[in-house]
Amino acid sequence: MPITFDTAKFRGRILIDGVEPVPGVKVGRFAFRNRAINSAQYSWFYKDVVAGPDGAFSVKLPKGEYEVY
């Protein structure tokens, strides 16, 4: 039985000491935390982030609101 859920792109921009990172190189692994609507439980998603020339990045996550660590 397949499990399906809606996803969306989370977009952001990263600067390291005020400067864009080297484009196309992994910046690091970000942790995205999302709280369940009707409970105090959190879901965590970990994604490797590669930034573009202006520091912009996007990752695909289940739809929701996230805190980034």
GIKA-V447542 format. One record per residue. N is the residue number from 1. RES is the residue in one letter. SS is DSSP state (H for helix, E for strand, C for the rest). Layout:
# GIKA-V447542
{{N;RES;SS} {N;RES;SS}}
This chain:
# GIKA-V447542
{{1;M;C} {2;P;C} {3;I;C} {4;T;C} {5;F;C} {6;D;C} {7;T;E} {8;A;E} {9;K;E} {10;F;E} {11;R;E} {12;G;E} {13;R;E} {14;I;C} {15;L;E} {16;I;E} {17;D;C} {18;G;C} {19;V;E} {20;E;E} {21;P;C} {22;V;C} {23;P;C} {24;G;C} {25;V;C} {26;K;E} {27;V;E} {28;G;E} {29;R;E} {30;F;E} {31;A;E} {32;F;E} {33;R;E} {34;N;E} {35;R;E} {36;A;C} {37;I;C} {38;N;C} {39;S;C} {40;A;C} {41;Q;C} {42;Y;E} {43;S;E} {44;W;E} {45;F;E} {46;Y;E} {47;K;E} {48;D;E} {49;V;E} {50;V;E} {51;A;C} {52;G;C} {53;P;C} {54;D;C} {55;G;C} {56;A;E} {57;F;E} {58;S;E} {59;V;E} {60;K;E} {61;L;E} {62;P;E} {63;K;C} {64;G;C} {65;E;C} {66;Y;C} {67;E;E} {68;V;E} {69;Y;C}}
